[in-house]
């Protein structure tokens, strides 16, 4: 039972890592545009909109956890954009 659940987690982690890679590739493209157009990296309004949407897409029981994960994703995305400039 536990090993079966861990196998499920492994598959999910594989999917998540591929999606995060795709997301970061888009973040790098956004960084180039922001740099060219002299736009600040941090956009609090945009992050709040995204955070609200992703929390609405999950059950209330995990909403706050997903929110915390996305805050970290935003932090890493901003760092990625800073390094691209």
Residue, then its C-alpha position, 0 to 999 in steps of 0.5 A: x500500500x505505502x509503496x504503491x502510494x509512493x509510486x504515485x507520488x513519484x509519477x506526480x513529481x515527474x509531471x510537476x518537474x516537467x511543468x515547472x521547467x515549462x513555467x520557468x522557460x516562460x518566465x525567462x521569456x518574460x524576463x527578456x521582455x521586462x528587461x527590454x521594456x524596463x518593467x519591474x520584475x515584481x508585480x504584486x497585483x499579478x502574483x495576487x491574481x495568480x494566487x487567487x486562481x490557483x487556490x480556487x482550483x483546489x479543495x479548501x482543505x489544501x488551498x493554503x498549502x498550495x498557496x504557500x507552494x506558489x509563493x515559493x514558485x513566485x520567489x524562485x521565478x523572480x530570482x530567475x528573472x533577476x539572473x536573466x537581466 
